[in-house]
Amino acid sequence: LTGGSSEYDIILIDEPWVIGLAPNLLSLDDLVARDKFDVKGIIPSVLTVGQDLNGKLVAMPLSPNIPMLWTQKDLLASKNAKPPATLDEVLTIAPTLADAAKGLYGWVTVGKKDVQVSCNAVMFLWSYGGDVFKKDGGFGFDSPEGVKALETYKKLLTACAPGVLGYAGNELLAAFKDGKAAMMGWWASNGPDFLDAKQSQVANRLGWAPLPYVPQRGVWSAAIPKASKNQAAAWEVVKYQGGQEGGLFDTMKVNLGYAARYDVLRDPTVVARFPWVEDLIKGLEICKARPRIVQWTAVDDAIQTMGSEVLSGQSSTQDAIKKASDAVARIMKT
């Protein structure tokens, strides 16, 4: 794109890349107005993903994913416990659901260095009132809220299986689908797998609720390069994908159970097949975004390293934060 190539007419972009690529993308505002495309049907927090820093729509949001709380609802019912609504409630409730003799633990999370470690750390930081960057531009984890977020993450490991420090996404999903974890926070996109009795032992007792901490959104959008020689045709495709008809097809056939539009998520066929969509909508309405900066990939890696060092005990919380803060300061100078 930056080289002016006309090879591609439509590209799919993950959320953090929109800002960096925006100067090379066709503005969609005039096309939206001309064709009276219903952007109001898109969930507002999701629509902003496709906008550049000046508020111009340069990408059409298609598939917004957020984590939700997934549970074995029968286990919670047996303890007269409601799904936790806060991180502190997770810390209280999760140990009461465990039965180590049966290989059952109250919570499962990612403990291995992985992008999900950064995701969790950032969500916990938001939930305690912090942000990745302070108002003065400093690193947001270098704060009481940041310390609490990381130490809460480490405490959660005590409610997990002993080998959780080796868990990335595949291990987490296997533990939950095998009935070895009573609860977890994980992406809505895996909901259909949890309901599939052929691969999930918890299919007939699956429960769900909004995430008990601030969810991070992950949205893929469709965009048209300025250099495209087929912009009119590309817009027809993007318009279809982003509209109700295309969104419904996509939600039922491709990205199962999640969509950018209210009219798609509340379609009776979607609700019948993916009964958690109202809780998904609640999360999408309050979700937060990773910083919209071109340096995000490098910053994210620094947060992963920091989180991994704290979880493994390789570094103290304060030392890991100091190291990450110095790394982020160097990154942001580039």
N, C-alpha and C positions, 0 to 999 in steps of 0.2 A: 504493500500500500504506500509506504513512504517513498518508494522508488517510482510511483506513478504507474504501476502495472495495471493493464486492463484485462488481465487473464480471468479475474473472477467478477461476477455480477452481483452475487450475494455472499455475504460472510456471516458466520455465527460467532458471536463474541461473548466471552465470559465477562461478568460485570467489571472487574478491576481494569480491563483493557479499554473500556469505552472512552474514557477521558484522553488517554494517550493517542488513540486512533481517530478521535473526533475530527481533527483538521482534515483528514483524508476521506471523510464520509459525507454522503449527500444529506443535506437537511431535508427532513420529511414534512415539515410544518405546512408548506404550501400544498403539497399533495394531500395531506390530511384534510386541509380546509376545502380544497377543490372537490374532493370525493365525499365530503361529509362523513369521513371515517369516525366512528364512535370511540374516541379515546377516553371518554368519561366512564366507559364500561371497564376500563383497566383499573385495577386496584392502585390508588394514588401512590403509595410507597413503592410500588413496582414500576410505575410509569417513569419516575424520576431516574431510574437506572439508564434509560435510553436517552437522557438529556445531557448535553454538554454543560460546561460551567456557566454558560450564558442562558441556560434554559431551553435551548433549541433541541428538538427531537431529532436525533441522528441515528437511532436504532430502535427497532420495535421489540419490546419485551415479549418473550414467548413462554419461557419455562422458569418460573420462580420457585426455588426450593428453599425450605427452611427446616430446621430440626423441630421435632415435636417430642412430647413425652410418650413413650410406649411402655406398657405394663402387662404383667400377668394379672388380670383383674380379679381372678379368684383368690390369689394370694393376698391382695390388698383387702378383699372382703373378709377373708378369714381372720384378719387382724383388726377388723373394723377401722381400717385406714382409708382415707381419701387420697387421691393423687396429690402429691406435694405441689404447692403453689409458689414456693420460694426455695432458694438453695439451702437455707437453714432447715427447712422442713425436709428436704432430701436427706440431709445429714442426720436428722432425727429418725425418720421413718425407715430408711434403707436398712439399717442394722436389725430392725425388728422383723424383717422379712426373710432373713438368712437362715439357712439350715446347712451348715458346713458338712455335716455327716452325709447329707444327700447331694453334696456338690452344688448347693444352691446359695447364691449370694444376692444381696439386696440391690446392687447396682453394677453396671458394667460401663466402662469408658475406655478411651484410647490412652495408653500410657507410654507407648513407644513414640520416638520422635517422628512426627508426621504432621501434615497440614492440619489435621483435626486437633492436635494439641494447641496450635495457635488459635484455631476457631473457638475451642472451649475456653481458653484463657481470656480471649477478647470478650466473649459473651459474659463470663463471670465478672470481668472488669466493668462492663456496662451495667450489670445488675447491681453492683455496689456503688454506682453513681459516677464512675470514672469513664475515661475515653482514651483511645490509643494515643492521641496527642492532646496536651493541655492547651489552654488558650494562649499561652506564651510560646507554644511550639515545642515545648519539652515532651519527653517520653512519658506517656500517661501511666505506665506501670510503676514509675518512680514516684509513688504516692502511697498513702495509707490504703486507698482503694485497691491499688495494684498488688500490694503485699497481701491483703485479705483475699483477693481473687486467687492468687497462686497458692496460698496456704489452704484455702478451701478446696481447691483442686487436689492438693496432696491428701487432705483428709478424706476426700471421696474414695481414694484408693483403698482405704481401710475397709470399705464396704464391698469391695470387689474381690474376685478370685486372686489367690496369691501370685499368679503369673501375669497379672495385668500389665506390668511394665513391658511385657513383650507383645501387648495387644496393639495392632493397627485395626483398620476397619474390618477386614475379613474375620479376624479373631473375635472382635466384638459382635459382629452379626451372627457368627456361629454360636457363640455363647447364648445369645438371646433366643435364637430360633430353636436351640436344643433345650430350652427351658432351664438354663443354668443361671439366669439373671432375672430378678423380679421386675426391674425397671431400667430404663436407660433414656438418655436424650439422643435422638438420632434423626436423620433426614427423612422427610415425608416421602421422598421418592422410593424408599424401601418398604413402605406400607403394604403394597400389593404382595410382596414376597412374604411378609409376616402372616398374611391371610391365606396363603397357599398351603394347604395341608400336605401337599406332596414334598414340601421342603421345610415346613415349619411345624414343630411340635406344639407351638402355642397358638395355632390358628383358631382353635375353638374357644380360647379364653383370652384373646387379645383385647387389651384396653388401650385407650389413648386419651390425651388431654393436651391443652396448650403447654408449651415448655415452661418449667418453673423458673426460668431466667430469661433475659432478653434474647430473642432469637436473632441470629445472623442470617441475612438473606444471601442467596446465591442465584443469580438470574442470568440466563443466556438470552441474547437478543439477536435479531436479524438486522443487518445493515447493508447499504448499497454503496460501494466505493464511488467516489467522485469520478474516477477514471473509467468506470464501466461504460461500455458502448451500447448497452441494452438496458438503460435505466427505466424506461417505460415498462418493459416486460418484467424487469426485476421488481418494480413497485407492485405490480399486480400479484406477484407471488407473496411478497412481504405483507401486503394488505390482506390477502386471504389467510395467511398463517396467523396474523395478529387479530383477525376478526372472530366473530362468534362461531361461524361454521368451521373454519380451519382450526380454531382453538379446540372445538369439541372433538374433531377428528383426532387431533394430536393427543388430547388428554385421554381418549378412550383407546387409542391404538399405539401410541409411541411413548410419550412421557406420561406414563400412567398415573392419573390421580392428582396432577397439579397443573395449574394454568394461571395466566395473568389476569383473566377476566372474571368479574362477578357472574355474568350471565352464563359462562361455561361451568364454573365450579358449582353453581346452584341449579344447573340443569338436572332434571329428575334422573336421567340415565347415569349421570356422574355420581349423584348422591347415593343411588342404589348400589353402585359398584364400589364406591370409595366413601364409606359412611363417616369418615373423619373430616370431611371437607369444611364443615363449619368451624371446627377448631383450627384447621389450616388457615382459613380466612382470618380468624382472630389473630393468629401469629403474623400473617402477612401485613396486617394493618398496623402492627406496632414494631415490626422488625427494624433492625438497624443495618447500616451498610459499612463495609470496610472502608477505610479512607480512600477517597477517589484521587489517588496520586499515582504518577507513573513509576514511582519507586516502590510501590506496594510489595511486589514480589520479594525484594531484598529485605524490606522491613518484616514481612511475614516470616521469612527464614530466621531472622534474629529472634522473633518471638517464639518460634518453634524450639530453637536451641535453648533459650531461657527456660521455657516450660519444661523441657526434657531434663535439664540439669536440676531443676527444683524437684521434679517428681522422682527422679532416680536417687536423689540425695547427693549427687555429684558436687553440687554447690549449695550454699545457703541461699535462702530467698533473696536476701539483700545483695549478696555478691552476684548472683545471676542477673538481678535487675540492673545493677551497676554496669556489668559487662554488656548487657543488651542496650542499655541507654547510650553508652559510648559508641556502640556499633551503629545504632539508629542515627545518632548525631552525624556520624561520618557519611552515612547513606544519604541523609537529607541535604548534605552540602553538595552532592553531585548534581 
